[in-house]
Amino acid sequence: MKIWYVGDKSKALCETCRKILSTTFDYYDVPLEKRDGVAKQIMAATCDDCGTVVAIPPQSMPAIRMLVRSPEFGD
């Protein structure tokens, strides 16, 4: 598994811009798509043009799993 660090660059498809653009990794509060809740301060890549979160690396998944499985999050 590749580990991403703050400031690392990549490319990804931005659904907002509708094209492949450069991205930058950093820590962000990311809202969950399919449930209410926010994963706080996880590593994610954002589009360099519009700032939309476009990728979440595997290293952030344990934090998201822990949030989803927490009692206060609910089922």
N, C-alpha and C positions, 0 to 999 in steps of 0.2 A: 504494500500500500504506500503510495506516495504521500508524504506529509507536506502540507502547504503551510507557509508562513506569511505573516503580515507583509504586504507589499509585493508578494509574488504575482506574476502576470500570467495570464492564460488567454484563451479564446473560447467563446461560447455563443450559442444562439440566444439572442435577447428577444423574447416574445413581444416586448413593448416596441422595440425598434424594428422588429421583423427582419433581422439580419445577423450574421455572425460578426461579433465585435470583440475587441480586447476587454479583458476583465482584470480586476485587482482584488486580491484576497485581503480580508481584514475581519475583525470581530464585530458582529452586528446582533441586534435583537431582531429575530426573524419570526414573523407570524406563521403559525401552522396553516396549511392549506385546507385540510379536511376536517379540522376540529378547532374549537376555540382554544386559544392559548398562544403564548409567545415563548420561543426558545431564546433565552437571554444570553447574549455575548458568546455566540458560537461562530466558528470560522465559516465564512461564506465568501463567494465571489460576486461582485456586482459589476454591471455593465459600466464601462468607463464613459459612455455617452449620457445615459439617463439615470444611473444609480440603482436600477432594479436588481434585486437579488436574482442571479441566473444559475448559480450552482452551489451545492452544499457538498463538501468533500466527505469521504467516508469517516475521517477522524472526528467529525461532528455528530455522527449518528449515535454514539453512546449517550451523549447529553440529551438528544432528542428522545431516545427510548426511555431514559430515566424520567423525563418530564411526562411523557404519555402514560407511563406505568405508575406515576405517583398517585397516592390516595386523593390528594386535593384536586387533581386533574379530572378524576372520574373515569367511568368506562364508556 
